């Protein structure tokens, strides 16, 4: 299962045509772990978007989860990484850069906070929700869990179940829904 297959029918022009040099576009990725947010974000990155990733920030700063740092530190590191990336986001918008935020944005309150932050900073946003059936997520995570890189945070069945139960599906938020 290659990552690109999900997006082969997606019309990226829906996003690219929104780019603007005076009002930078910030694409907010939304989806459960394993839904393809990073693969989608990397496609935008190839088109000149700056990609922000909490997982990659933690990897660069602290190393591998459970190997280079104790698992108990992950929440603290996530908070620090997000704070740093939020500051960078504001700077990138002010510098008129197009950005893709490779976060899960699993709850509406956080999505709304970022939308307001983006607008206050002089940007505009697009919310892209990657919707996959839980069985498809499980298959993708089996493959992903074998990798060892910044974007392969191990997801057990218990963690996936908690993510699925806690995930607030965007509805009426101006989202672009990509279903597989």
Backbone as ProteinMPNN parsed JSONL, in Angstrom:
{"seq_chain_A": "XXXXXXXXXXXXXXXXXXXXXXXXXXXXXXXXXXXXXXXXXXXXXXXXXXXXXXXXXXXXXXXXXXXXXXXXXXXXXXXXXXXXXXXXXXXXXXXXXXXXXXXXXXXXXXXXXXXXXXXXXXXXXXXXXXXXXXXXXXXXXXXXXXXXXXXXXXXXXXXXXXXXXXXXXXXXXXXXXXXX", "coords_chain_A": {"N_chain_A": [[0.845, -1.192, 0.0], [1.004, 1.903, -1.085], [1.424, 5.344, -0.133], [0.371, 7.295, -1.853], [-1.82, 6.369, -3.277], [-4.348, 6.916, -2.209], [-4.845, 9.525, -2.864], [-4.876, 9.772, -5.588], [-7.057, 10.435, -7.168], [-7.733, 12.904, -6.288], [-8.365, 16.308, -6.791], [-5.981, 18.439, -6.72], [-5.912, 21.047, -7.499], [-8.044, 22.328, -6.332], [-7.012, 23.22, -3.995], [-4.545, 24.448, -4.737], [-5.345, 26.601, -6.353], [-6.217, 28.413, -4.541], [-4.058, 29.638, -3.489], [-2.273, 32.579, -2.647], [-0.405, 35.486, -2.893], [-0.664, 37.746, -1.297], [-2.427, 37.129, 0.777], [-1.655, 34.592, 2.571], [-2.18, 31.058, 2.18], [-3.211, 28.62, 4.457], [-3.228, 25.286, 4.923], [-5.045, 23.121, 6.803], [-4.647, 20.004, 8.01], [-6.735, 17.213, 8.731], [-7.584, 14.379, 10.496], [-7.656, 10.936, 11.602], [-4.904, 9.132, 13.089], [-2.892, 7.585, 10.669], [-4.479, 8.077, 8.493], [-3.449, 9.366, 6.302], [-2.494, 11.946, 6.348], [0.148, 12.985, 6.451], [1.287, 12.074, 4.04], [-0.375, 13.402, 2.199], [0.206, 16.043, 2.947], [2.913, 16.148, 2.282], [2.735, 16.127, -0.461], [1.697, 18.692, -0.937], [3.835, 20.11, 0.047], [5.751, 19.63, -1.908], [4.835, 21.371, -3.776], [5.55, 23.827, -2.876], [4.533, 24.586, -0.371], [5.106, 25.196, 3.112], [5.693, 22.734, 5.428], [4.411, 21.858, 8.561], [4.999, 19.822, 11.309], [4.256, 18.145, 14.232], [5.167, 15.626, 15.062], [7.544, 15.351, 13.552], [8.987, 17.498, 14.548], [9.368, 16.71, 17.219], [10.882, 14.398, 16.771], [13.181, 15.514, 15.586], [14.112, 17.062, 17.686], [14.183, 15.465, 20.019], [14.481, 12.801, 19.329], [13.68, 9.294, 18.867], [10.545, 8.019, 19.848], [10.143, 6.301, 22.845], [12.621, 5.146, 22.556], [14.832, 6.958, 22.279], [13.93, 8.705, 24.134], [12.002, 8.617, 27.175], [8.713, 7.124, 27.18], [6.903, 8.408, 28.819], [7.385, 11.068, 28.519], [6.196, 12.036, 26.23], [3.769, 13.591, 26.022], [4.476, 16.042, 27.202], [6.516, 16.801, 25.406], [5.039, 17.012, 23.06], [3.432, 19.238, 23.614], [5.386, 21.264, 23.867], [6.513, 21.166, 21.292], [4.31, 21.832, 19.669], [3.815, 24.445, 20.542], [6.152, 25.76, 19.682], [5.87, 25.38, 16.897], [3.492, 26.731, 16.427], [4.239, 29.383, 16.88], [6.076, 29.587, 14.778], [4.329, 29.236, 12.634], [2.824, 31.634, 12.7], [4.884, 33.439, 12.056], [5.551, 32.507, 9.474], [3.184, 33.041, 8.073], [3.134, 35.83, 8.268], [5.361, 36.275, 6.72], [4.354, 35.766, 4.292], [4.154, 33.133, 3.365], [2.956, 30.014, 2.025], [1.354, 27.449, 3.834], [1.203, 24.148, 5.237], [-0.387, 22.436, 7.757], [0.429, 19.698, 9.426], [-1.112, 18.213, 11.444], [-3.36, 16.351, 13.617], [-5.752, 17.58, 14.28], [-8.045, 16.802, 15.851], [-10.136, 17.725, 17.432], [-12.912, 20.008, 17.488], [-12.769, 22.477, 18.835], [-10.016, 23.053, 18.935], [-9.483, 23.204, 16.202], [-11.003, 25.468, 15.576], [-9.644, 27.385, 17.115], [-7.168, 27.51, 15.784], [-8.001, 28.354, 13.239], [-8.866, 30.942, 13.833], [-6.438, 32.023, 14.757], [-4.905, 31.887, 12.405], [-6.348, 33.636, 10.718], [-6.196, 36.038, 12.226], [-3.484, 36.452, 12.002], [-3.163, 37.17, 9.428], [-3.614, 35.364, 7.394], [-5.383, 32.891, 5.372], [-7.498, 30.0, 5.625], [-7.825, 26.488, 4.82], [-9.575, 23.59, 5.5], [-8.812, 20.256, 5.428], [-10.233, 17.221, 5.502], [-9.479, 13.928, 6.019], [-11.074, 11.076, 5.499], [-11.364, 7.86, 6.501], [-12.381, 4.438, 6.558], [-12.538, 2.609, 9.621], [-11.448, -0.032, 9.414], [-9.786, 0.153, 7.192], [-7.965, 2.002, 8.199], [-6.776, 0.427, 10.196], [-5.422, -1.489, 8.627], [-3.6, 0.16, 7.233], [-2.15, 1.142, 9.421], [-0.916, -1.175, 10.389], [1.09, -1.565, 8.509], [2.422, 0.901, 8.682], [3.299, 0.836, 11.348], [5.505, -0.782, 11.251], [7.514, 0.739, 10.286], [10.322, 2.903, 10.995], [10.463, 5.942, 11.658], [10.062, 9.531, 11.862], [7.362, 9.946, 11.356], [6.052, 7.669, 12.036], [4.885, 6.997, 14.479], [4.158, 4.61, 16.904], [1.051, 2.945, 16.812], [-1.195, 1.329, 18.703], [-3.915, -1.096, 18.856], [-5.525, -0.349, 20.993], [-4.873, 2.356, 21.325], [-5.704, 3.344, 18.818], [-8.474, 2.815, 18.978], [-9.165, 4.555, 21.073], [-8.507, 6.995, 19.834], [-10.352, 6.984, 17.699], [-12.78, 7.028, 19.094], [-12.592, 9.485, 20.401], [-12.425, 11.332, 18.365], [-13.594, 14.206, 16.753], [-15.625, 14.622, 14.189], [-15.346, 16.861, 11.514], [-17.985, 18.955, 10.661], [-19.832, 21.096, 8.729], [-17.877, 23.051, 8.862], [-16.562, 24.268, 6.875], [-15.04, 22.403, 5.618], [-13.079, 20.347, 3.37], [-13.836, 17.255, 2.31], [-12.211, 14.227, 2.031], [-12.756, 11.118, 1.007], [-12.02, 7.657, 1.291]], "CA_chain_A": [[0.0, 0.0, 0.0], [1.741, 3.163, -1.13], [0.636, 6.431, 0.411], [-0.215, 8.187, -2.853], [-3.031, 5.799, -3.885], [-5.554, 7.55, -1.676], [-5.027, 10.863, -3.41], [-4.686, 9.818, -7.039], [-8.22, 11.059, -7.81], [-8.012, 14.203, -5.683], [-8.02, 17.466, -7.615], [-5.199, 19.358, -5.886], [-6.186, 22.418, -7.932], [-8.976, 22.908, -5.352], [-6.171, 23.894, -3.005], [-3.536, 25.297, -5.373], [-5.928, 27.837, -6.884], [-6.469, 29.315, -3.403], [-2.805, 30.301, -3.086], [-2.332, 34.016, -2.86], [0.8, 36.085, -2.332], [-0.96, 38.773, -0.29], [-3.087, 36.459, 1.907], [-1.169, 33.222, 2.479], [-3.084, 29.956, 2.446], [-2.77, 27.608, 5.422], [-4.046, 24.076, 4.838], [-5.092, 22.389, 8.068], [-4.982, 18.603, 7.797], [-7.59, 16.696, 9.791], [-7.85, 12.958, 10.338], [-7.115, 10.029, 12.6], [-3.582, 8.585, 12.761], [-2.917, 6.585, 9.611], [-5.423, 8.439, 7.425], [-2.708, 9.85, 5.141], [-2.242, 13.385, 6.456], [1.535, 13.309, 6.117], [1.468, 11.86, 2.598], [-1.07, 14.514, 1.548], [0.991, 17.245, 3.258], [4.158, 16.108, 1.517], [2.396, 16.524, -1.833], [1.623, 20.154, -0.914], [5.204, 20.591, 0.271], [6.411, 19.603, -3.226], [4.321, 22.52, -4.53], [6.007, 25.07, -2.263], [4.001, 24.835, 0.972], [5.966, 24.839, 4.236], [4.953, 21.732, 6.211], [4.668, 21.858, 9.994], [4.641, 18.525, 11.872], [4.647, 17.938, 15.632], [5.961, 14.393, 15.133], [8.887, 15.604, 13.033], [9.655, 18.404, 15.485], [9.804, 15.888, 18.358], [11.954, 13.536, 16.267], [14.374, 16.336, 15.385], [14.566, 17.626, 18.956], [14.366, 14.479, 21.094], [14.738, 11.453, 18.835], [12.589, 8.344, 18.68], [9.627, 7.711, 20.941], [10.381, 5.039, 23.53], [13.997, 4.682, 22.337], [15.728, 8.055, 22.656], [13.353, 9.379, 25.302], [10.97, 7.761, 27.788], [7.348, 7.319, 26.691], [6.179, 9.33, 29.707], [7.695, 12.45, 28.125], [5.603, 12.385, 24.935], [2.787, 14.681, 26.109], [5.247, 17.266, 27.435], [7.2, 17.133, 24.162], [4.024, 17.442, 22.089], [3.035, 20.608, 23.974], [6.503, 22.143, 23.505], [6.654, 21.193, 19.829], [3.201, 22.595, 19.097], [4.024, 25.853, 20.858], [7.186, 26.244, 18.766], [5.325, 25.395, 15.54], [2.476, 27.792, 16.363], [4.995, 30.631, 16.695], [6.609, 29.539, 13.422], [3.185, 29.444, 11.736], [2.543, 33.078, 12.667], [5.975, 34.064, 11.312], [5.431, 32.123, 8.067], [2.056, 33.803, 7.509], [3.6, 37.215, 8.132], [6.334, 36.268, 5.626], [3.57, 35.461, 3.069], [4.406, 31.745, 2.95], [1.843, 29.065, 2.05], [1.712, 26.488, 4.884], [0.319, 23.013, 5.515], [-0.222, 22.005, 9.143], [0.293, 18.244, 9.457], [-1.572, 17.805, 12.779], [-4.607, 15.577, 13.459], [-6.909, 18.465, 14.51], [-9.111, 15.854, 16.189], [-11.333, 18.32, 18.051], [-13.398, 21.23, 16.854], [-12.293, 23.657, 19.556], [-8.647, 23.331, 18.488], [-9.573, 23.663, 14.808], [-11.489, 26.848, 15.612], [-8.556, 28.23, 17.63], [-6.182, 27.697, 14.714], [-8.609, 29.177, 12.181], [-8.812, 32.325, 14.312], [-5.024, 32.409, 14.776], [-4.499, 32.084, 11.01], [-6.984, 34.866, 10.222], [-5.608, 37.18, 12.95], [-2.098, 36.613, 11.562], [-3.163, 37.668, 8.055], [-3.753, 34.278, 6.432], [-6.689, 32.253, 5.201], [-7.342, 28.579, 5.879], [-8.631, 25.414, 4.228], [-9.555, 22.394, 6.344], [-8.918, 19.046, 4.611], [-10.542, 16.077, 6.361], [-9.251, 12.634, 5.382], [-12.014, 10.153, 6.134], [-11.139, 6.461, 6.144], [-13.09, 3.444, 7.357], [-11.621, 2.088, 10.644], [-10.73, -1.23, 8.961], [-8.711, 0.634, 6.32], [-6.958, 2.586, 9.091], [-6.039, -0.676, 10.829], [-4.505, -2.053, 7.625], [-2.526, 1.13, 7.001], [-1.324, 1.239, 10.627], [-0.083, -2.381, 10.464], [2.244, -1.291, 7.662], [3.137, 2.047, 9.234], [3.929, 0.482, 12.627], [6.761, -1.48, 10.976], [8.519, 1.735, 9.918], [10.986, 3.615, 12.085], [10.761, 7.314, 11.263], [9.341, 10.532, 12.661], [5.929, 9.896, 11.091], [5.575, 6.305, 12.279], [4.59, 6.839, 15.897], [3.441, 3.339, 16.98], [-0.359, 3.04, 17.208], [-1.772, 0.026, 19.05], [-5.372, -1.173, 18.699], [-6.117, 0.426, 22.09], [-4.702, 3.783, 21.009], [-6.582, 3.637, 17.688], [-9.854, 2.85, 19.483], [-9.315, 5.82, 21.817], [-8.508, 8.071, 18.839], [-11.62, 6.95, 16.957], [-13.861, 7.431, 20.009], [-12.449, 10.895, 20.754], [-12.337, 12.175, 17.177], [-14.779, 15.002, 16.424], [-15.674, 14.763, 12.733], [-15.748, 18.209, 11.113], [-19.235, 19.08, 9.903], [-20.22, 22.501, 8.635], [-16.736, 23.892, 9.242], [-15.874, 24.67, 5.651], [-14.074, 21.348, 5.319], [-13.043, 19.552, 2.152], [-13.795, 15.868, 2.777], [-11.653, 13.233, 1.117], [-13.107, 9.793, 1.475], [-11.428, 6.553, 0.541]], "C_chain_A": [[0.878, 1.238, 0.0], [0.849, 4.288, -0.647], [-0.129, 7.237, -0.617], [-1.562, 7.677, -3.372], [-4.311, 6.477, -3.425], [-5.879, 8.83, -2.438], [-4.998, 10.925, -4.925], [-5.866, 10.471, -7.756], [-8.54, 12.442, -7.237], [-7.535, 15.326, -6.595], [-7.308, 18.498, -6.734], [-5.384, 20.809, -6.296], [-7.184, 23.11, -6.994], [-8.208, 23.687, -4.286], [-5.234, 24.887, -3.687], [-4.123, 26.62, -5.865], [-6.238, 28.847, -5.788], [-5.206, 30.04, -2.947], [-2.849, 31.761, -3.492], [-1.103, 34.628, -2.197], [0.512, 37.125, -1.256], [-1.649, 38.188, 0.947], [-2.711, 34.989, 1.852], [-2.23, 32.188, 2.866], [-2.435, 28.995, 3.442], [-3.747, 26.445, 5.323], [-3.912, 23.341, 6.163], [-5.524, 20.956, 7.756], [-5.79, 18.109, 8.99], [-7.858, 15.226, 9.514], [-7.174, 12.157, 11.43], [-5.738, 9.554, 12.138], [-3.718, 7.495, 11.71], [-3.806, 6.928, 8.439], [-4.733, 9.001, 6.184], [-2.373, 11.326, 5.176], [-0.825, 13.762, 6.021], [1.787, 13.151, 4.623], [0.834, 13.002, 1.812], [-0.259, 15.802, 1.721], [2.277, 17.296, 2.457], [3.917, 16.464, 0.053], [2.318, 18.05, -1.929], [3.018, 20.759, -0.751], [5.969, 20.631, -1.057], [5.991, 20.793, -4.086], [4.632, 23.849, -3.845], [5.425, 25.416, -0.91], [5.059, 24.459, 2.004], [5.146, 23.908, 5.12], [5.393, 21.781, 7.667], [4.142, 20.547, 10.581], [5.155, 18.408, 13.298], [5.552, 16.714, 15.736], [7.394, 14.63, 14.659], [9.67, 16.558, 13.923], [10.18, 17.625, 16.691], [10.986, 15.007, 17.941], [13.258, 14.318, 16.157], [14.966, 16.805, 16.712], [14.954, 16.561, 19.984], [14.668, 13.067, 20.618], [13.481, 10.603, 18.777], [11.845, 8.049, 19.972], [9.963, 6.339, 21.529], [11.787, 4.485, 23.359], [14.973, 5.742, 22.826], [15.205, 8.864, 23.838], [12.247, 8.489, 25.869], [9.562, 8.131, 27.311], [6.564, 8.329, 27.532], [6.369, 10.791, 29.311], [6.899, 12.928, 26.908], [4.625, 13.56, 25.023], [3.476, 16.027, 26.327], [5.928, 17.732, 26.142], [6.219, 17.605, 23.09], [3.622, 18.893, 22.345], [4.124, 21.598, 23.57], [6.627, 22.292, 21.991], [5.539, 22.017, 19.205], [3.366, 24.08, 19.356], [5.051, 26.468, 19.902], [6.63, 26.374, 17.344], [4.24, 26.454, 15.376], [3.145, 29.143, 16.16], [5.557, 30.71, 15.278], [5.505, 29.781, 12.399], [2.887, 30.931, 11.583], [3.607, 33.795, 11.834], [5.87, 33.757, 9.818], [4.293, 32.886, 7.383], [2.48, 35.254, 7.279], [4.614, 37.357, 7.005], [5.693, 35.875, 4.287], [3.864, 34.08, 2.489], [3.107, 30.937, 2.977], [2.276, 27.932, 2.989], [0.723, 25.329, 4.889], [0.646, 22.538, 6.931], [-0.583, 20.518, 9.206], [0.032, 17.788, 10.895], [-2.844, 16.978, 12.556], [-5.849, 16.463, 13.567], [-8.15, 17.642, 14.817], [-10.307, 16.491, 16.902], [-11.631, 19.71, 17.504], [-12.847, 22.489, 17.52], [-10.885, 24.047, 19.083], [-8.639, 23.817, 17.042], [-10.006, 25.125, 14.777], [-10.417, 27.81, 16.11], [-7.53, 28.523, 16.538], [-6.746, 28.543, 13.579], [-8.531, 30.647, 12.567], [-7.377, 32.846, 14.313], [-4.542, 32.735, 13.357], [-5.062, 33.396, 10.479], [-6.398, 36.102, 10.898], [-4.193, 37.487, 12.468], [-2.006, 37.074, 10.108], [-3.276, 36.592, 6.985], [-5.198, 33.856, 6.254], [-6.46, 30.75, 5.302], [-8.264, 27.73, 5.001], [-8.467, 24.222, 5.158], [-9.786, 21.184, 5.448], [-9.069, 17.862, 5.561], [-10.392, 14.79, 5.564], [-10.049, 11.577, 6.145], [-11.773, 8.736, 5.616], [-11.953, 5.561, 7.064], [-12.09, 2.883, 8.384], [-10.848, 0.839, 10.209], [-9.572, -0.852, 8.037], [-7.591, 1.268, 7.149], [-6.109, 1.484, 9.727], [-5.024, -1.281, 9.867], [-3.323, -1.119, 7.382], [-1.585, 1.209, 8.203], [-0.45, -0.002, 10.818], [1.205, -2.168, 9.678], [3.09, -0.178, 8.277], [3.891, 1.685, 10.505], [5.242, -0.278, 12.449], [7.887, -0.51, 10.624], [9.148, 2.338, 11.169], [11.385, 4.986, 11.541], [9.877, 8.251, 12.063], [7.831, 10.425, 12.506], [5.342, 8.511, 11.304], [5.435, 6.044, 13.769], [3.745, 5.571, 16.051], [2.016, 3.499, 17.536], [-0.881, 1.626, 17.452], [-3.28, 0.062, 18.793], [-6.069, -0.331, 19.777], [-6.03, 1.928, 21.809], [-5.632, 4.172, 19.863], [-8.034, 3.744, 18.138], [-10.117, 4.15, 20.236], [-9.362, 7.004, 20.847], [-9.849, 8.14, 18.113], [-12.784, 7.429, 17.829], [-13.807, 8.913, 20.325], [-12.497, 11.856, 19.58], [-13.657, 12.89, 16.894], [-14.746, 15.304, 14.924], [-16.094, 16.19, 12.386], [-17.018, 18.166, 10.259], [-19.638, 20.548, 9.911], [-19.129, 23.464, 9.039], [-15.968, 24.372, 8.023], [-14.857, 23.635, 5.198], [-14.208, 20.799, 3.893], [-12.897, 18.119, 2.644], [-13.243, 14.983, 1.671], [-11.934, 11.876, 1.7], [-12.416, 8.742, 0.645], [-12.366, 5.362, 0.63]], "O_chain_A": [[1.447, 1.575, 1.038], [-0.374, 4.186, -0.746], [-1.173, 7.808, -0.3], [-2.368, 8.47, -3.858], [-5.261, 6.591, -4.199], [-7.046, 9.172, -2.629], [-5.087, 12.01, -5.499], [-5.691, 11.01, -8.848], [-9.508, 13.078, -7.654], [-6.417, 15.282, -7.109], [-7.951, 19.324, -6.086], [-5.052, 21.713, -5.53], [-7.174, 24.335, -6.873], [-8.696, 24.682, -3.749], [-5.137, 26.039, -3.264], [-3.457, 27.652, -5.796], [-6.496, 30.015, -6.078], [-5.272, 30.947, -2.117], [-3.389, 32.123, -4.538], [-0.801, 34.309, -1.047], [1.354, 37.363, -0.39], [-1.47, 38.702, 2.051], [-3.371, 34.21, 1.164], [-3.056, 32.415, 3.751], [-1.276, 28.609, 3.293], [-4.937, 26.593, 5.6], [-2.812, 22.987, 6.587], [-6.641, 20.728, 7.291], [-5.561, 18.533, 10.122], [-8.306, 14.865, 8.426], [-6.249, 12.627, 12.093], [-5.438, 9.571, 10.945], [-4.549, 6.596, 11.836], [-3.889, 6.159, 7.482], [-5.355, 9.105, 5.127], [-2.008, 11.905, 4.152], [-0.63, 14.746, 5.307], [2.43, 14.002, 4.009], [1.433, 13.514, 0.866], [-0.063, 16.555, 0.767], [2.689, 18.363, 2.002], [4.789, 17.035, -0.601], [2.816, 18.636, -2.89], [3.332, 21.792, -1.342], [6.744, 21.556, -1.301], [6.704, 21.177, -5.013], [4.051, 24.878, -4.188], [5.785, 26.447, -0.34], [5.822, 23.514, 1.799], [4.032, 24.248, 5.518], [6.585, 21.749, 7.972], [2.979, 20.198, 10.38], [6.352, 18.555, 13.545], [6.579, 16.752, 16.414], [8.345, 14.166, 15.287], [10.89, 16.437, 14.038], [11.305, 17.851, 17.136], [11.968, 14.887, 18.673], [14.312, 13.845, 16.581], [16.183, 16.93, 16.843], [15.923, 16.725, 20.725], [15.069, 12.219, 21.416], [12.368, 11.115, 18.656], [12.44, 7.858, 21.033], [10.056, 5.346, 20.807], [12.119, 3.46, 23.954], [15.828, 5.475, 23.671], [15.951, 9.617, 24.465], [11.632, 7.708, 25.143], [9.263, 9.301, 27.07], [5.677, 9.017, 27.026], [5.595, 11.653, 29.726], [6.929, 14.116, 26.588], [4.658, 14.443, 24.166], [3.107, 17.028, 25.713], [5.914, 18.921, 25.825], [6.536, 18.496, 22.303], [3.488, 19.681, 21.408], [3.83, 22.648, 22.999], [6.82, 23.393, 21.474], [5.792, 22.817, 18.305], [3.084, 24.894, 18.477], [4.842, 27.562, 19.378], [6.89, 27.367, 16.666], [4.088, 27.016, 14.291], [2.678, 29.958, 15.363], [5.521, 31.768, 14.65], [5.728, 30.464, 11.4], [2.719, 31.427, 10.469], [3.284, 34.65, 11.009], [6.076, 34.642, 8.988], [4.434, 33.324, 6.241], [2.215, 35.829, 6.223], [4.726, 38.423, 6.398], [6.383, 35.679, 3.287], [3.828, 33.885, 1.274], [2.258, 31.148, 3.844], [3.428, 27.501, 2.949], [-0.455, 25.509, 4.582], [1.803, 22.274, 7.259], [-1.744, 20.138, 9.058], [0.841, 17.074, 11.488], [-3.351, 16.911, 11.436], [-6.891, 16.13, 13.002], [-9.173, 17.76, 14.143], [-11.374, 15.882, 16.978], [-10.738, 20.466, 17.119], [-12.498, 23.454, 16.84], [-10.602, 25.224, 18.86], [-7.888, 24.727, 16.691], [-9.439, 25.927, 14.035], [-10.289, 28.92, 15.594], [-7.079, 29.659, 16.391], [-6.029, 29.369, 13.015], [-8.179, 31.496, 11.749], [-7.129, 33.984, 13.913], [-3.857, 33.735, 13.139], [-4.341, 34.179, 9.86], [-6.13, 37.103, 10.233], [-3.749, 38.634, 12.516], [-0.914, 37.339, 9.607], [-3.063, 36.865, 5.804], [-6.108, 34.386, 6.891], [-5.343, 30.279, 5.087], [-9.307, 28.176, 4.521], [-7.352, 23.885, 5.557], [-10.819, 21.083, 4.786], [-8.158, 17.54, 6.324], [-11.08, 14.58, 4.565], [-9.732, 11.238, 7.286], [-11.958, 8.459, 4.431], [-12.183, 5.9, 8.225], [-10.918, 2.698, 8.057], [-9.693, 0.673, 10.604], [-8.505, -1.463, 8.092], [-6.411, 1.095, 6.841], [-4.885, 1.59, 9.792], [-3.888, -1.554, 10.254], [-2.176, -1.564, 7.331], [-0.371, 1.328, 8.037], [0.651, 0.107, 11.357], [2.285, -2.547, 10.132], [4.311, -0.295, 8.38], [5.002, 2.17, 10.725], [6.014, -0.404, 13.4], [9.062, -0.874, 10.655], [8.575, 2.286, 12.257], [12.49, 5.171, 11.033], [9.041, 7.809, 12.85], [7.091, 10.775, 13.426], [4.256, 8.211, 10.808], [5.826, 4.985, 14.259], [2.709, 5.455, 15.396], [1.81, 4.106, 18.587], [-0.993, 0.826, 16.523], [-3.849, 1.124, 18.542], [-7.078, 0.32, 19.506], [-6.988, 2.67, 22.028], [-6.281, 5.216, 19.924], [-8.746, 4.66, 17.727], [-11.163, 4.775, 20.061], [-10.171, 7.915, 21.023], [-10.411, 9.22, 17.933], [-13.664, 8.149, 17.358], [-14.848, 9.546, 20.501], [-12.597, 13.068, 19.775], [-14.708, 12.256, 16.807], [-13.955, 16.123, 14.455], [-17.095, 16.679, 12.909], [-17.101, 17.436, 9.272], [-19.767, 21.162, 10.969], [-19.41, 24.568, 9.506], [-14.834, 24.835, 8.146], [-13.916, 23.96, 4.473], [-15.288, 20.791, 3.303], [-11.926, 17.802, 3.33], [-13.73, 14.984, 0.541], [-11.417, 11.52, 2.759], [-12.242, 8.907, -0.562], [-12.077, 4.304, 0.07]]}, "name": "protein", "num_of_chains": 1, "seq": "XXXXXXXXXXXXXXXXXXXXXXXXXXXXXXXXXXXXXXXXXXXXXXXXXXXXXXXXXXXXXXXXXXXXXXXXXXXXXXXXXXXXXXXXXXXXXXXXXXXXXXXXXXXXXXXXXXXXXXXXXXXXXXXXXXXXXXXXXXXXXXXXXXXXXXXXXXXXXXXXXXXXXXXXXXXXXXXXXXXX"}
